[in-house]
Structures are given as C-alpha cells and as structure tokens.
C-alpha cells in the first residue's frame, strides 16, 4: 500500500481511485465488428467492448535506431514519413477498420471476416517496402534498413483510456486493445526477415482463397504453394506452436489481378 507520506497527495488520490475502480466489476458488451472510434467507450471506466477474432497486421521498420533526429534530422524525418506515412495510406486504401502508428511502425485491424483483405493490405505494403522503400533509402543514405511484418487474430477487449477532454484538448486519450492479437502480431513481425511475412496458424487457417495460397506460376509457369510452415513450439513467447511464412510480394504481371480477387474472396 502507498502511504500518505510516500507520494504527493494528488498522486495518492489517483492511486486510491484506481485501486477502488479495480475492485469493481467491469461490464463487457459483445460486438460483432470493430466499431468506429467515436463509438468506443470512454465515459464509463468500467465499460469495455468485446470483439471476436480481430485480425491485426503489424509492420515496423528494421534499422530505425540508426536514424538520428540530432545529426540527420532531414533524412530521419523523410524516412519516417516515407515508411510509416505510406503504411497508413495503404492500410486506409484497404479499408482497415482501425489504424494506429506505433513508433517506427503501424498496425491495422480488420474484422474476422476480412482475412483476405488483411492479407492483401499486408502484401501490398511489403511490395512497397521491398521494391521501393529499402532500395531507395539504402541508395540515398547507405543505411541498412528493412521491414518486418506479422499477422495474428484473436478476440479483443477495447475501450478508450484517458481523459475525454483535458483543458479543451482531446489528445490525452487512446484506444486500448486488450488481448493477444496486437502483441502476437508485433512479436511475429520482430521475428520476420525483410523478405517474409509471418502469420499465426490460427490466422493462416482462415485463408481459403486460391489467390492466397497458390502462386500465379511466374516465372516459368509452375504453380507452387506460397506458404511454408515453421515450428515454434519451443518459443514460449507465443501461444501457438506453428507459424506460416510468405516470402513473395505481388507479381509484376499478375499482382493486381490476385489482389482484386483476394478482396472478393472474403466471407
């Protein structure tokens, strides 16, 4: 217990209120899809929304620690805008229900029936990162940069935490997605290489489209499986035993066709 003389009185009041709130029972409302952010609760601190099988696409930049806002402010600013700004725009193009910027990366959330749309968004960003971002930044700066990507899906709880208004401002609040998919997708991204997308088995099992699972045959005309399985049963940071890795980006000849067909193949 925090004592009266241990912290300032204002901090003590905050801690006491938080403890009292914790001892109360929360109310949870089931939703079948991700709501607009204006409909995510903030007023009642005990009210949460529960959403089944939310899909999280998580991307982050490899090598960002080499960037400096002190000695290379111009190039650092442009690189962050180039990478994260493009991610946000691509995820928005694919109508992600929720997008958030996390440091040098971003996440996009999709509903349970949008597994192929989530994949189309992820592969589209990986195509940009692999064929445009990495070569251009490497050529211009000689920095060793890359891109990580991961996808997971599972049920989440969500509400806004913070102040609804604070001194006329609304920037001291944010949506909190409690559950595993954001955390697991971020861990999968961290484990991935520049040339692969890592996804959990529970997400992979939602993919049924031929355009998600088989190649177009380029080059040479041989159609092959796009994914390979990796055993991670010895890695206790994950709550699943297998992941699947995708090493390809959109084909220069058939990419648009595959992407458009993927969007048609959701439930």
FENFEN-V623070 format. One record per pair of residues at least 12 apart in sequence whose C-alpha atoms are under 10 Angstrom apart, sorted by the first residue. I is the first residue (numbers start at 1). J is the second residue. Records with the same first field share a line. If there is no record, write none. Layout:
I = J / J
//
This chain:
1 = 15 / 16
2 = 15 / 16
21 = 45 / 46
22 = 45 / 46
24 = 46
25 = 46 / 47
26 = 44 / 45 / 46 / 47 / 48
27 = 44 / 45 / 46 / 47 / 48 / 49
28 = 46 / 47 / 48 / 49 / 50 / 157 / 158
29 = 47 / 48 / 49 / 50 / 51 / 157
30 = 48 / 49 / 50 / 51 / 52 / 157
31 = 49 / 50 / 51 / 52 / 157
32 = 49 / 50 / 51 / 52 / 53 / 54 / 111 / 112
33 = 50 / 51 / 52 / 53 / 54 / 97 / 110 / 111 / 112 / 113
34 = 49 / 50 / 51 / 52 / 54 / 96 / 97 / 98 / 109 / 110 / 111 / 112 / 156 / 158
35 = 49 / 51 / 97 / 98 / 111 / 158
36 = 97 / 98
37 = 97 / 98 / 159 / 160 / 174 / 175
38 = 160
39 = 159 / 160
40 = 158 / 159 / 160 / 175 / 176
41 = 158 / 159 / 160 / 161 / 164 / 175
42 = 159 / 160 / 161 / 162 / 163 / 164 / 173 / 174 / 175
43 = 159 / 160 / 161 / 162 / 163 / 164
44 = 159 / 160
45 = 159 / 160 / 161 / 162
46 = 159
47 = 157 / 158 / 159 / 160
48 = 156 / 157 / 158 / 159 / 160 / 176 / 177 / 178
49 = 156 / 157 / 158 / 159 / 177
50 = 155 / 156 / 157 / 158 / 159 / 177 / 178 / 179
51 = 111 / 112 / 154 / 155 / 156 / 157 / 158 / 177
52 = 111 / 112 / 153 / 154 / 155 / 156 / 157
53 = 110 / 111 / 112 / 113 / 152 / 153 / 154 / 155 / 156 / 181 / 202 / 203
54 = 97 / 109 / 110 / 111 / 112 / 113 / 114 / 115 / 152 / 153 / 154 / 155 / 156 / 157 / 177 / 179 / 180 / 181 / 182 / 203
55 = 96 / 108 / 109 / 110 / 111 / 112 / 113 / 114 / 115 / 118 / 119 / 151 / 152 / 153 / 154 / 155 / 156 / 181 / 182 / 185 / 203
56 = 96 / 98 / 99 / 107 / 108 / 109 / 110 / 111 / 115 / 118 / 150 / 151 / 152 / 153 / 154 / 180 / 181 / 182 / 183 / 184 / 185 / 186 / 199 / 203
57 = 91 / 96 / 99 / 106 / 107 / 108 / 109 / 110 / 118 / 119 / 121 / 122 / 149 / 150 / 151 / 152 / 153 / 181 / 182 / 185 / 186 / 189 / 197 / 199
58 = 87 / 99 / 100 / 101 / 102 / 105 / 106 / 107 / 108 / 109 / 122 / 148 / 149 / 150 / 151 / 152 / 181 / 182 / 183 / 184 / 185 / 186 / 187 / 188 / 189 / 190 / 197
59 = 83 / 84 / 87 / 101 / 102 / 104 / 105 / 106 / 107 / 108 / 122 / 125 / 126 / 147 / 148 / 149 / 150 / 151 / 185 / 186 / 188 / 189 / 190 / 197
60 = 83 / 84 / 87 / 101 / 102 / 103 / 104 / 105 / 106 / 107 / 146 / 147 / 148 / 149 / 150 / 186 / 189 / 190
61 = 79 / 80 / 83 / 84 / 103 / 104 / 105 / 106 / 129 / 134 / 145 / 146 / 147 / 148 / 149 / 189 / 190 / 194
62 = 104 / 105 / 134 / 144 / 145 / 146 / 147 / 148 / 190 / 193 / 194
63 = 104 / 143 / 144 / 145 / 146 / 147
64 = 76 / 79 / 80 / 103 / 104 / 105 / 143 / 144 / 145 / 146 / 147
65 = 104 / 145
66 = 143 / 144 / 145
67 = 79 / 80 / 143 / 145
75 = 137 / 140 / 141
78 = 137
79 = 104 / 133 / 136 / 137
80 = 103 / 104 / 105
81 = 104
82 = 129 / 132 / 133 / 137
83 = 104 / 105 / 106 / 125 / 128 / 129 / 133 / 134 / 137 / 147
84 = 101 / 102 / 103 / 104 / 105 / 106 / 107
85 = 101 / 105 / 106
86 = 106 / 125 / 128 / 129 / 133
87 = 99 / 101 / 105 / 106 / 107 / 108 / 121 / 122 / 124 / 125 / 126 / 128 / 129
88 = 100 / 101 / 105 / 106 / 107 / 108 / 125
89 = 125
90 = 108 / 121 / 122 / 124 / 125 / 128
91 = 106 / 107 / 108 / 109 / 110 / 117 / 118 / 120 / 121 / 122 / 124 / 125
92 = 108 / 121
93 = 121
94 = 108 / 110 / 117 / 118 / 119 / 120 / 121 / 122 / 124 / 263
95 = 108 / 109 / 110 / 117 / 118 / 121
96 = 108 / 109 / 110 / 111 / 114 / 117 / 118 / 121
97 = 109 / 110 / 111
98 = 110 / 111 / 175
100 = 174 / 175
105 = 147 / 148 / 149 / 186
106 = 149 / 186
107 = 149 / 150 / 151 / 182 / 185 / 186
108 = 121 / 122 / 151 / 182
109 = 151 / 152 / 153 / 181 / 182
110 = 153
111 = 153
112 = 153 / 154 / 155 / 203 / 206 / 266 / 267
113 = 206 / 265 / 266 / 267
114 = 206 / 207 / 262 / 263 / 265 / 266 / 267
115 = 151 / 153 / 203 / 204 / 205 / 206 / 207 / 208 / 209 / 212 / 262 / 263 / 265 / 266 / 267
116 = 206 / 207 / 208 / 209 / 211 / 212 / 259 / 261 / 262 / 263 / 264 / 265 / 266 / 267
117 = 259 / 260 / 261 / 262 / 263 / 264 / 265 / 266
118 = 151 / 262 / 263 / 266
119 = 151 / 197 / 199 / 204 / 207 / 212 / 259 / 262 / 263
120 = 211 / 212 / 250 / 258 / 259 / 260 / 261 / 262 / 263
121 = 259 / 263
122 = 149 / 150 / 151 / 197 / 249
123 = 149 / 196 / 197 / 246 / 247 / 248 / 249 / 250 / 255 / 259
124 = 249 / 250 / 255 / 256 / 259
125 = 147 / 149 / 249 / 250
126 = 147 / 148 / 149 / 194 / 195 / 196 / 197 / 247 / 248 / 249 / 250
127 = 195 / 248 / 249 / 250 / 251 / 255
128 = 249 / 250
129 = 146 / 147 / 148 / 194 / 195 / 249
130 = 146 / 147 / 194 / 195 / 196 / 248 / 249
131 = 249
133 = 145 / 146 / 147
134 = 146 / 147 / 194
145 = 194
146 = 193 / 194 / 195
147 = 189 / 190 / 192 / 193 / 194 / 195 / 196 / 197
148 = 186 / 187 / 188 / 189 / 190 / 191 / 192 / 193 / 194 / 195 / 196 / 197 / 198
149 = 185 / 186 / 187 / 188 / 189 / 190 / 191 / 192 / 193 / 194 / 195 / 196 / 197 / 198 / 199
150 = 182 / 184 / 185 / 186 / 187 / 188 / 189 / 190 / 191 / 192 / 196 / 197 / 198 / 199 / 200 / 245
151 = 181 / 182 / 184 / 185 / 186 / 187 / 188 / 189 / 197 / 198 / 199 / 200 / 201 / 202 / 203 / 204 / 243 / 244
152 = 180 / 181 / 182 / 183 / 184 / 185 / 186 / 187 / 188 / 198 / 199 / 200 / 201 / 202 / 203 / 204 / 243
153 = 179 / 180 / 181 / 182 / 184 / 185 / 199 / 200 / 201 / 202 / 203 / 204 / 206
154 = 179 / 180 / 181 / 182 / 184 / 202 / 203
155 = 177 / 178 / 179 / 180 / 181
156 = 176 / 177 / 178 / 179 / 180 / 181 / 182
157 = 176 / 177 / 178 / 179 / 180
158 = 175 / 176 / 177 / 178 / 179
159 = 174 / 175 / 176 / 177 / 178
160 = 173 / 174 / 175 / 176 / 177
161 = 173 / 174 / 175 / 176
162 = 174 / 175 / 176
180 = 238 / 239
181 = 200 / 203
183 = 237 / 238
184 = 199 / 200 / 237 / 238 / 239 / 240
185 = 198 / 199 / 200 / 238
187 = 237 / 238
188 = 200 / 237 / 238 / 243
192 = 245 / 246
193 = 245 / 247
194 = 247
195 = 245 / 246 / 247 / 248 / 249
196 = 227 / 244 / 245 / 246 / 247 / 248 / 249
197 = 227 / 244 / 245 / 246 / 247 / 248 / 249
198 = 227 / 228 / 229 / 230 / 243 / 244 / 245 / 246 / 247
199 = 227 / 229 / 242 / 243 / 244 / 245 / 246
200 = 229 / 230 / 238 / 239 / 240 / 241 / 242 / 243 / 244 / 245
201 = 229 / 230 / 240 / 241 / 242 / 243 / 244
202 = 240 / 242 / 243 / 244
203 = 243 / 244
204 = 227 / 242 / 243 / 244 / 245
205 = 244
206 = 266
207 = 262 / 265 / 266
208 = 262 / 265 / 266 / 267
209 = 261 / 262 / 263 / 264 / 265 / 266
210 = 225 / 258 / 261 / 262 / 265
211 = 226 / 255 / 257 / 258 / 259 / 260 / 261 / 262 / 263 / 265
212 = 225 / 226 / 227 / 246 / 258 / 259 / 261 / 262 / 265
213 = 225 / 226 / 227 / 246
214 = 226 / 227
215 = 227 / 248 / 250 / 251 / 254 / 258
216 = 250 / 251 / 253 / 254 / 255 / 257 / 258
217 = 251 / 254
218 = 251 / 252 / 253 / 254
219 = 251 / 253
225 = 246
226 = 244 / 245 / 246 / 247 / 248
227 = 243 / 244 / 245 / 246 / 247 / 248
228 = 243 / 244 / 245 / 246 / 247
229 = 242 / 243 / 244 / 245 / 246
230 = 242 / 243 / 244 / 245
231 = 243 / 244
//
